[in-house]
Amino acid sequence: MLVYNSYEELANIGSRVRIEKRTRDGITSSCAFSDDDTLTLMVRVPRVYCAAAARLHLYRDDDMTNHSYDMPFVDFAEADDIFELTLVLHDICIGDDGGLFYYTVGLDTPIGELYTRRNGTLTPDRCGVDCTQLTVYKHGFSTPDRFKGGMMYQIFPDRFSKGGRYIEPSKGKIINHDWENGIPQYADVPGGEVANNMFFGGNLWGIADGLDYIQSLGVNILYLCPIFEAASNHRYDTGDYMKIDRLLGGEEAFDHLLAELKNRGMLLILDGVFNHTGADSRYFNKFGNYSEVGAYNSKESEYYKWYQFDEFPDEYSCWWGVKILPAVRSDEPSYLDFICGENGVIRHYLKKGIDGWRLDVADELSDVFLDKLRAAAKSERVDSIVFGEVWEDASNKVAYDKRRRYFRGCQLDSVMNYPLKDAVIEYVMTCNSSKLYETAHMLYTHYPKQVADVLMNFLGTHDTERILTVLADVGTDKLSNAELATYRLPTERREIAVIRLKLAWAILAAFPGIPCIYYGDECGMEGGHDPFNRLPFNAVDTKLTDFYRDLGSIRRAEKAFADGAIELYETLNKRRLLFTRTNGDETIAVCANLSSRVWELEFESEPIRLLGNQNVDGNIAEVEAFSVEYFKIITSKCTNPADKTVKIHEN
């Protein structure tokens, strides 16, 4: 029976179209296999829409072509009409490495053709519809299970610990011995030139000595900023990829750290800076500090082809115009072999015992380089991992006018999760969950599940302000470098920031992926932008550290956090957030309440409180104002244990 006569009347009905995607591995929210596999799309259309037919409109990004497919009617279900279509993915993809698609479903209704939006509502405007993305990846693409459910700790090596050892610096390098109050070198203005030749003396011996502390946080993965020989304290200007920097303890300290990690069952990720080298390197050798004939020294150098000279030798391509960082042509065959070949950098360190790589500025590395790097890593150790530094949605990223194909199965296992960081911070700062819901939906529908399970999730890194300073919201972006060098948070703002940090970390740590702590965040270190976010490690707030320890213990103990499916629940109040993680017959409900009132929730079966302060009364649980609680539900005790969707009601 027709209940509307216009689009406006239809829009007020409130019912939504639901689209379910299935591959041979079951229901999927995001992506599908290529090769000979199929993808089935089932569309549930509320009967009040009176849809006579359905049609899939599919846009293929690889060649920018449009395709339409009729969707046969297959069944009635309660108040829905069901249409279904099965696609052979090999037929719609170009090549054998999947593809990127966008689609909408057109419905023939009494008022004309209407098109589905991502949220299930309808629009008559096909040109303005926000199409749903479908990521199709290469058959067999997987990510290593041993990283799933892990926790990571990122260290800036010069600033974590000296390990009771002093290593005399080489010529041109300075040691600042004031570990407690020393100020890093800084430019007169942000982005200005700075020597970066002052070190605090942190080394790999000190990191090895600190592993008891790091493990106490629930951490089993260590991620180190660059450790190769370099002129600067940040070491993103590599001097020699095949040498561990002497100031860090050299090969002896590195081997010792590897042995200690192996004894503890811990994993090690190294920072791979392959888009550029240092001007002061054996490959470029601008300052003549190496015996090698570098690219800067002669066009006959074996390294000359690695770089792009506009006018030899002083005009050359460099990273973002920084002259000490000459850019490398990552598709140059001799460079590809040096990094990715049989005896190349990637295999060399995997053979020594590291477990994977984080790729600096992955957007600037060529496709052929990423293809060969991941192939080399997996060939040497199939359970190794490759992360990329990508700041946006990596599933559809366009860099330098080219769509990247990171997640098709040949380039990256996963990426740094900047979108989630930004969304979590916005939620705890504004008490509005809209952006976080939107971001989570985007990530877990655009990214293959095996990618999402090993996302590097963090609140801060060596490239961002210290998270405590961000959450204090004191306007440090308006301070000069000279002011930032000695700035410390007022007590009141620091206390507010600590409360927000606990909320943010409890939320972020529950999402799919690997929670990553930037050294010192767990004990309340402060700091503005680089280099003030890289102060020597100091244990400032041990109560905050205890909170990180408690949450880390929960995170590592519960299998649902390892690779459990995520489901987002709509809440009546935007100040609140509710989602679940489900693995087998165990579900964990993550409940964030940033309102000023207690939030009462009713579960299908009696939940077990894992994190928080409130007791559970039967099936009823309360979430205090401005708090985050985890509740564990045993699915087998629910009304319908075959249905893995746990029913949670707001009272």
C-alpha positions in Angstrom: 0.0 0.0 0.0 1.4 3.3 -1.1 2.0 5.6 2.0 3.7 8.5 0.2 3.2 10.7 -2.8 6.5 12.6 -2.9 10.1 12.3 -2.0 9.6 14.6 1.0 6.9 12.3 2.4 9.1 9.2 1.8 12.0 10.8 3.6 9.8 11.2 6.7 9.1 7.5 6.9 12.4 6.9 8.7 13.0 3.3 7.5 16.4 2.5 5.9 17.6 0.2 3.2 20.2 -2.3 4.5 22.8 -3.8 2.3 24.7 -6.9 3.3 27.8 -8.1 1.5 29.0 -11.8 1.6 32.0 -13.7 0.3 32.7 -17.4 0.7 34.2 -16.5 4.1 30.8 -15.2 5.3 29.4 -11.7 5.9 31.8 -8.8 5.4 31.3 -5.1 5.9 34.2 -3.9 3.9 35.9 -5.9 1.2 36.1 -9.1 -0.7 38.5 -11.5 -2.3 39.4 -11.3 -6.0 40.6 -14.1 -8.2 37.7 -16.7 -8.7 35.7 -15.6 -5.7 32.3 -14.1 -5.7 30.7 -11.2 -3.9 27.0 -11.4 -3.0 25.1 -8.2 -2.3 21.7 -8.6 -0.5 19.5 -5.5 -0.3 16.7 -5.3 2.2 14.2 -2.7 1.1 11.4 -1.7 3.5 8.1 -2.7 1.8 6.6 0.8 2.4 8.9 2.0 -0.3 7.0 -0.1 -2.9 10.2 -0.9 -4.9 9.4 -2.8 -8.1 13.0 -3.4 -9.0 16.6 -2.8 -7.9 19.7 -2.1 -9.8 23.4 -2.0 -8.7 25.3 1.0 -10.1 29.0 0.3 -9.8 31.9 2.7 -10.5 35.3 1.1 -11.1 38.0 3.5 -10.0 40.9 1.8 -11.9 39.6 2.9 -15.3 36.9 5.3 -14.2 34.0 3.4 -15.8 30.4 2.8 -14.7 28.6 -0.5 -14.7 25.0 -1.4 -14.0 23.5 -4.8 -13.0 19.9 -5.8 -12.4 19.3 -7.2 -8.9 16.7 -10.0 -9.0 14.0 -10.1 -6.4 14.5 -13.2 -4.2 12.3 -13.2 -1.1 10.0 -11.5 1.4 11.2 -11.1 5.0 9.0 -9.6 7.6 8.5 -6.0 6.4 11.3 -6.1 3.7 11.6 -7.0 0.1 14.9 -8.7 -0.6 16.9 -8.3 -3.8 20.2 -10.1 -4.4 23.1 -10.2 -6.9 26.2 -12.3 -7.0 29.3 -10.9 -8.9 32.3 -12.9 -10.0 35.0 -10.6 -8.8 37.5 -11.7 -11.4 35.1 -10.4 -14.0 34.8 -6.9 -12.5 38.4 -6.3 -11.5 41.3 -5.3 -13.8 44.2 -7.6 -13.3 44.6 -10.0 -10.3 45.2 -7.6 -7.5 41.7 -6.4 -6.8 40.4 -2.9 -7.1 38.6 0.0 -5.6 34.9 0.4 -6.3 32.0 2.7 -5.4 28.4 1.8 -5.6 24.8 2.7 -5.0 21.6 0.7 -5.4 18.9 2.3 -7.6 15.3 1.4 -6.7 12.3 1.8 -9.0 9.6 3.4 -6.9 6.2 5.0 -7.7 7.9 8.4 -7.7 10.8 7.4 -9.9 14.3 5.9 -9.3 15.8 6.6 -5.9 19.4 5.9 -4.9 20.8 4.5 -1.6 23.2 6.6 0.5 25.8 5.1 2.7 23.6 5.5 5.8 20.7 3.6 4.1 18.5 6.6 3.3 17.4 7.4 -0.2 17.9 10.3 -2.6 16.6 11.1 -6.1 19.9 12.8 -7.0 22.2 10.2 -8.4 25.0 12.8 -9.0 24.9 13.9 -5.4 24.7 10.5 -3.7 27.5 9.5 -1.3 28.4 6.1 -2.8 29.5 3.2 -0.6 33.1 2.2 -1.1 34.1 -1.4 -1.7 37.8 -2.4 -1.4 38.7 -5.6 -3.2 42.0 -7.2 -2.4 44.2 -9.9 -3.8 43.3 -13.5 -3.0 45.3 -14.8 -0.1 46.2 -11.3 1.3 46.7 -11.8 5.1 48.5 -10.1 8.0 50.5 -11.9 10.6 48.5 -13.3 13.5 51.3 -12.9 16.1 50.8 -9.1 16.0 47.0 -9.3 16.7 46.1 -8.5 20.2 49.5 -6.9 20.9 50.4 -3.6 22.3 53.3 -1.4 21.1 55.7 1.1 22.6 57.4 3.8 20.5 60.8 5.1 21.5 62.9 8.0 20.2 66.2 6.3 20.9 68.3 9.3 22.0 65.8 10.2 24.7 64.6 7.0 26.5 67.5 5.8 28.7 71.4 5.8 28.8 71.6 2.5 30.5 74.4 3.7 32.8 76.7 4.0 29.8 78.5 7.0 28.3 79.6 6.8 24.7 82.0 9.5 23.6 80.5 11.4 20.6 82.3 11.7 17.3 83.5 15.0 15.9 80.7 17.6 15.4 78.3 16.0 17.9 77.5 17.4 21.3 76.2 15.6 24.5 73.8 17.4 26.8 74.3 15.8 30.2 71.2 17.5 31.8 68.8 14.6 31.4 66.3 16.0 33.9 66.0 19.5 32.7 67.8 19.7 29.4 66.2 21.5 26.5 66.5 20.1 22.9 67.9 22.3 20.2 65.3 24.4 18.5 65.0 26.8 15.6 64.2 30.5 16.1 60.9 29.8 14.4 59.0 26.6 13.7 60.4 25.0 10.5 63.6 27.0 10.7 67.0 25.5 10.3 68.6 23.8 13.3 71.8 21.7 13.6 70.2 18.8 15.5 73.7 17.8 16.5 73.0 17.8 20.3 72.3 14.5 21.8 71.2 13.4 25.3 72.9 10.1 25.1 70.1 7.6 25.1 71.1 4.3 23.6 70.1 0.7 22.9 71.6 -0.6 26.1 69.3 1.7 28.0 66.3 0.4 26.1 67.2 -3.2 26.9 67.5 -2.2 30.6 64.0 -0.7 30.4 62.2 -3.8 29.0 60.9 -4.8 32.5 59.1 -1.5 32.7 57.9 -1.6 29.1 56.5 -5.1 29.5 54.7 -4.0 32.7 52.5 -1.8 30.5 51.2 -4.9 28.7 53.5 -4.2 25.7 54.9 -6.9 23.6 56.0 -4.9 20.5 58.8 -2.3 20.5 58.9 0.3 17.7 62.1 2.3 17.4 62.6 5.6 15.5 65.7 5.3 13.2 68.7 3.7 14.7 71.0 3.7 11.7 74.2 5.8 11.5 73.3 9.4 10.9 74.5 13.0 11.6 71.4 14.2 13.5 69.8 13.2 16.8 66.6 12.2 15.0 68.4 10.1 12.5 65.9 10.5 9.7 68.9 11.6 7.6 70.4 8.2 7.2 74.2 8.1 6.8 74.6 4.3 6.4 71.8 1.8 6.4 74.1 -1.1 7.2 75.4 0.4 10.4 73.8 0.8 13.8 74.7 4.3 15.1 77.8 4.2 17.3 76.2 6.6 19.8 73.4 4.1 20.3 75.9 1.3 21.1 76.5 0.0 17.6 76.0 -3.6 16.6 76.9 -4.9 20.0 74.1 -3.1 21.7 71.7 -3.9 18.9 72.4 -7.7 19.2 72.0 -7.5 23.0 68.6 -5.8 22.6 67.5 -8.4 20.1 68.5 -11.2 22.4 66.7 -9.6 25.3 63.5 -9.1 23.2 63.6 -12.7 22.0 64.0 -14.1 25.5 60.9 -12.2 26.5 58.8 -13.1 23.4 58.7 -9.5 22.3 58.8 -8.2 18.8 60.8 -5.3 17.2 59.8 -2.9 14.5 62.4 -0.6 12.9 61.8 2.7 11.2 62.7 2.5 7.5 63.5 5.9 6.0 63.8 5.0 2.3 62.4 8.1 0.6 65.5 10.1 1.3 69.0 9.8 2.8 71.1 12.3 4.6 73.2 14.7 2.6 75.9 13.6 5.0 75.9 10.0 4.0 78.1 7.5 2.2 75.6 7.6 -0.7 75.5 11.4 -1.2 78.6 12.5 0.8 78.1 16.2 0.4 80.5 17.1 3.2 83.2 14.6 2.4 82.9 12.7 5.7 82.9 9.3 4.0 85.6 7.6 1.9 83.0 6.7 -0.7 82.5 8.7 -3.9 79.0 9.9 -3.3 76.5 11.2 -5.8 77.3 14.8 -4.8 81.0 14.2 -5.6 80.8 12.7 -9.1 78.4 11.7 -11.8 80.4 8.5 -12.0 79.4 7.5 -8.5 77.6 4.3 -8.2 75.0 6.2 -6.3 74.5 9.0 -8.8 71.4 7.5 -10.3 69.7 7.3 -6.9 69.2 11.1 -6.9 67.6 13.7 -9.1 69.9 16.6 -9.9 68.4 19.7 -11.6 71.9 21.3 -11.8 74.8 19.2 -10.6 75.9 19.2 -7.8 74.1 21.8 -5.7 70.6 21.8 -7.1 68.8 18.5 -6.3 65.5 17.2 -5.3 65.1 16.9 -1.5 62.3 16.1 0.9 60.1 19.2 1.3 63.0 21.4 0.3 65.2 20.4 3.2 68.7 20.4 1.7 70.2 17.9 4.2 67.6 15.3 3.0 68.2 14.6 -0.7 65.3 12.6 -2.1 65.9 9.2 -3.5 64.4 7.9 -6.8 62.8 4.9 -5.2 62.1 3.2 -8.6 65.8 3.3 -9.6 66.8 -0.4 -10.2 70.1 -0.2 -8.3 68.4 1.4 -5.3 65.6 -1.1 -5.4 68.2 -3.9 -5.3 70.1 -2.2 -2.5 67.0 -2.0 -0.3 64.9 -4.9 -1.4 67.4 -7.3 -3.1 68.6 -10.7 -1.8 71.3 -9.0 0.3 69.4 -5.8 0.7 68.6 -3.7 3.8 65.1 -5.3 4.4 66.3 -8.9 4.4 69.5 -8.1 6.3 67.7 -6.9 9.4 65.0 -9.5 9.2 67.7 -12.1 9.1 69.2 -10.5 12.3 65.9 -11.0 14.1 63.7 -7.9 13.7 60.0 -8.5 13.0 59.0 -5.8 10.7 59.2 -2.3 9.3 57.5 1.0 9.7 57.9 3.0 6.4 58.5 6.7 6.8 56.4 8.9 4.4 55.0 5.9 2.6 53.0 8.3 0.3 56.2 9.4 -1.4 57.5 5.9 -2.1 56.8 4.5 -5.6 54.4 1.6 -6.2 57.2 -0.6 -7.6 59.3 0.1 -4.4 56.4 -0.8 -2.1 55.7 -3.9 -4.1 59.2 -5.1 -4.0 59.8 -4.2 -0.3 56.8 -6.2 1.0 57.7 -9.1 -1.3 61.2 -9.1 0.1 60.0 -8.9 3.7 57.5 -11.8 3.3 60.0 -13.9 1.3 62.5 -13.6 4.2 60.0 -13.9 7.0 56.4 -14.6 6.1 55.2 -13.5 9.5 57.0 -10.1 9.3 54.9 -7.0 9.0 55.1 -3.7 7.0 53.4 -0.6 8.4 53.1 2.7 6.4 53.1 6.2 7.6 49.8 7.5 6.0 47.9 10.3 7.7 44.5 9.9 5.9 42.1 7.1 4.8 44.7 4.9 3.3 42.2 2.7 1.4 41.5 5.4 -1.2 44.5 7.8 -0.7 45.5 9.9 -3.6 49.2 11.1 -3.4 50.8 13.2 -6.1 47.8 12.8 -8.4 47.9 9.0 -8.2 45.5 6.7 -6.4 47.5 4.4 -4.1 46.8 0.7 -3.8 48.2 0.0 -0.3 45.7 -2.6 0.7 45.3 -4.8 -2.4 47.7 -7.3 -0.9 51.1 -6.4 -2.4 52.3 -3.2 -0.5 51.4 -2.7 3.1 50.0 -4.8 5.9 48.6 -1.8 7.7 49.2 1.9 8.5 49.5 4.4 11.3 45.9 5.3 12.3 45.9 9.1 12.4 42.1 9.4 11.6 41.2 7.4 14.7 43.6 9.5 16.9 42.0 12.8 15.7 38.5 11.5 16.2 39.1 10.2 19.7 40.8 13.4 20.7 37.8 15.4 19.3 35.4 13.3 21.3 37.0 13.8 24.7 37.6 17.5 24.0 34.0 18.3 22.7 32.0 15.5 24.3 30.4 14.9 20.9 30.8 11.4 19.5 29.6 12.2 16.0 33.0 12.5 14.4 34.2 9.3 16.2 31.3 7.3 15.0 31.8 8.6 11.4 35.5 7.8 11.5 35.1 4.3 13.0 32.4 3.5 10.4 34.7 4.7 7.6 37.8 2.7 8.9 36.0 -0.6 9.5 34.1 -0.6 6.2 36.9 0.7 4.0 39.8 -1.3 5.4 40.1 -5.1 5.1 39.6 -6.7 8.4 43.1 -8.2 8.4 44.4 -4.6 8.0 42.2 -3.2 10.7 43.3 -5.9 13.2 46.9 -4.6 13.0 46.4 -0.8 12.6 48.9 1.2 14.6 46.6 3.1 17.0 48.0 6.0 19.0 47.3 9.3 20.6 50.7 10.8 19.9 54.0 10.2 18.1 57.4 11.9 17.6 55.6 14.1 14.9 52.8 15.4 17.1 52.5 17.4 20.2 52.5 15.4 23.5 49.0 14.2 24.0 48.8 15.6 27.5 49.6 19.1 26.2 47.0 18.7 23.4 44.3 17.7 25.9 45.1 20.5 28.2 44.0 22.9 25.5 46.1 25.8 26.5 46.9 27.3 23.1 50.5 26.2 22.8 50.2 26.7 19.0 50.4 30.4 19.8 53.7 30.2 21.7 57.1 30.9 20.2 59.7 28.2 20.2 61.6 30.1 23.0 58.4 30.0 25.1 57.7 26.4 24.4 61.2 25.4 25.4 60.4 26.1 29.1 56.6 25.9 29.1 54.9 23.6 31.6 51.2 23.2 32.1 49.4 25.0 34.9 48.3 22.5 37.6 44.6 22.9 37.0 44.9 22.4 33.2 47.2 19.4 33.8 44.7 17.7 36.1 42.0 18.2 33.4 44.3 16.8 30.8 45.1 13.7 32.8 41.3 12.9 33.2 40.9 13.3 29.4 43.9 11.2 28.7 42.5 8.3 30.7 39.2 8.5 28.8 40.9 8.8 25.5 43.3 5.9 26.1 40.5 3.6 27.4 38.5 4.3 24.2 41.3 4.1 21.7 42.8 0.9 23.2 39.5 -0.9 22.7 39.2 -0.4 19.0 40.6 -2.9 16.5 44.3 -2.6 16.0 47.5 -2.4 18.1 47.5 0.4 20.8 50.8 2.2 20.6 52.2 4.2 23.5 54.6 7.0 22.6 57.3 6.8 25.3 56.5 8.9 28.3 52.8 9.5 27.5 51.9 6.8 30.0 53.5 8.8 32.8 52.3 12.3 31.9 55.2 13.8 29.9 54.4 17.2 28.4 55.6 19.0 25.3 54.7 21.1 22.3 55.5 20.4 18.7 58.9 18.9 17.6 61.4 19.0 19.2 59.6 19.7 22.5 57.7 16.4 22.2 61.1 14.6 22.4 62.4 15.4 25.9 64.4 12.8 27.8 62.1 10.2 29.5 61.0 11.0 33.1 58.5 9.1 35.2 56.3 12.1 36.1 52.9 10.6 37.1 53.1 7.0 38.5 49.3 6.9 39.1 48.7 7.5 35.4 51.3 4.8 34.7 49.3 2.4 36.9 46.2 3.1 34.9 48.0 2.2 31.7 49.3 -1.0 33.3 45.8 -2.0 34.4 44.3 -1.3 31.0 47.2 -3.1 29.3 46.6 -6.2 31.4 42.9 -6.2 30.4 43.7 -5.6 26.7 46.1 -8.5 26.5 44.0 -10.9 28.4 40.7 -10.6 26.4 40.7 -12.5 23.1 37.9 -10.2 21.8 40.4 -7.4 21.6 42.8 -9.4 19.4 40.7 -9.8 16.3 37.1 -9.5 17.4 34.5 -8.1 15.1 33.4 -4.5 15.9 29.8 -3.3 16.0 28.8 0.3 16.6 25.6 1.1 18.5 23.7 4.3 18.1 23.1 6.1 21.4 20.4 8.5 22.4 22.9 11.1 23.6 25.9 12.3 21.4 27.9 12.6 24.6 27.9 8.8 24.8 29.7 6.1 22.8 28.9 2.4 22.6 30.5 -0.4 20.6 31.2 -4.1 21.1 34.1 -6.4 20.2 33.1 -10.0 19.7 35.2 -13.2 19.3 33.5 -16.6 19.5 31.1 -16.6 22.4 32.7 -13.6 24.2 31.6 -10.0 23.6 33.1 -6.9 25.3 30.9 -3.8 25.4 32.9 -0.5 25.5 30.8 2.2 27.1 32.0 5.8 27.2 29.8 8.3 29.0 31.0 11.9 28.7 27.7 13.3 30.0 27.1 14.7 33.5 24.6 12.0 34.4 24.9 8.3 35.1 24.1 6.1 32.1 22.1 2.9 32.7 22.4 0.0 30.3 20.5 -3.3 30.2 22.2 -6.4 28.8 20.7 -9.7 27.6 22.7 -11.5 30.2 24.6 -10.5 33.3 27.8 -8.7 32.3 31.2 -8.9 34.0 32.8 -5.6 34.7 36.4 -5.5 33.4 37.2 -1.8 33.6 35.5 0.9 35.7 34.1 1.5 39.2 30.4 0.6 39.1 29.0 -2.7 40.3 26.6 -4.8 38.1 23.1 -5.5 39.4 21.8 -8.5 37.4 21.5 -7.5 33.8 21.7 -3.8 34.7 24.9 -1.9 34.7 25.6 1.8 35.3 28.3 3.9 33.7 29.4 6.9 35.8 29.5 10.4 34.3 32.8 11.1 32.5 34.0 7.6 32.6 34.7 4.6 30.3 33.7 1.1 31.3 34.3 -2.4 29.7 31.6 -5.1 30.3 32.2 -8.7 29.2 29.1 -10.7 28.0 29.1 -14.5 27.4 27.1 -14.8 24.2 26.1 -18.4 24.9 24.0 -17.0 27.9 22.1 -14.7 25.6 18.6 -15.3 24.4 19.7 -16.4 20.9 23.4 -17.5 21.2 23.5 -18.1 17.4 23.0 -14.4 16.9 26.4 -12.8 17.7 24.7 -9.4 17.9 24.4 -8.7 21.7 21.3 -6.7 22.5 22.0 -3.7 24.7 19.3 -1.2 25.7 19.6 2.3 27.2 17.2 2.8 30.2 
